[in-house]
Amino acid sequence: MPDVPSHPSSSTHDKVLLFDWGGTLMRSMPRWQGTSAGWTREEAIPHAPETLHGLAAGWRMGLASNACESDEDPIRASLDTIGIGNLFEHIFTWRSVGSPKPWGPFWSHVLRNLKVAPARVVMVGDDWMGDVWGARQAGLCGVWFNPHSDEVREREGVRTIHDFRSLPGVLADLGF
């Protein structure tokens, strides 16, 4: 992986990419093995790490997860195992926000902390309802990551990808 500075400062970019965690960046949610064992090593979704590294120069990045038992440090440590932990400026979880996706309070908290207009934020996730529908209801754009079928769901502000390598083109298609 190329050397990438830790997440860019918020003044550098006015657009934000948010990603779901399990099923979107990593094959599954890492399993906690106790305080001494830490996170198990889970596999990255194919092409996700290199795609994120390629996009990092032009985007602020964050994680938006329904993890309800994890704090930022162990989540970032799990992302470090696939070489992307340093790319994330913010990590938002059900636990830290106090509300789950797809509901409005989650997205309101995220947008307050990002300090950017909803239309400048794109949420990428594998759960249509939790990741894409909820984000779209809050005014964000959405990219549905669907590696399991050929189904495509596209409408205003929403696109579908089946492979992470197509994310840059889809972002351009959304006007970014």
C-alpha angles and dihedrals in degrees: 000000000000119000108266122183116241114278112313120254117265091246090062097067137025095198128073133202115203122192134196114232117218114048092010108056099009128032091244140352108284113250120236111235098187132283096293098045099047121190124346116235110261125189121257119239105259113273094000098113096048092044092052091048089051092051097041096090093062104034142055107228135208142168122238111188139163089224104143101181102041133088127206099265098058091041091052089047090055090050089049088062088067094039101252107093093102092057095069119090094180135024114198120186136171086249096053096039097041093226133072132236131284094039126099098244090061093052093042089056092048094050093046090054096043092050092210133115114268091239089062093058127083121193117205117194147139097231109082096200101035099039110024108023094045093046091048091051087057092052098260124128116247137212115195111211104208111171093158103069144007091254114132125196114189132163137132108326094001131097136167130228128187095185128034091231089073094057097093091054093047090050089053089049088054088056101261 
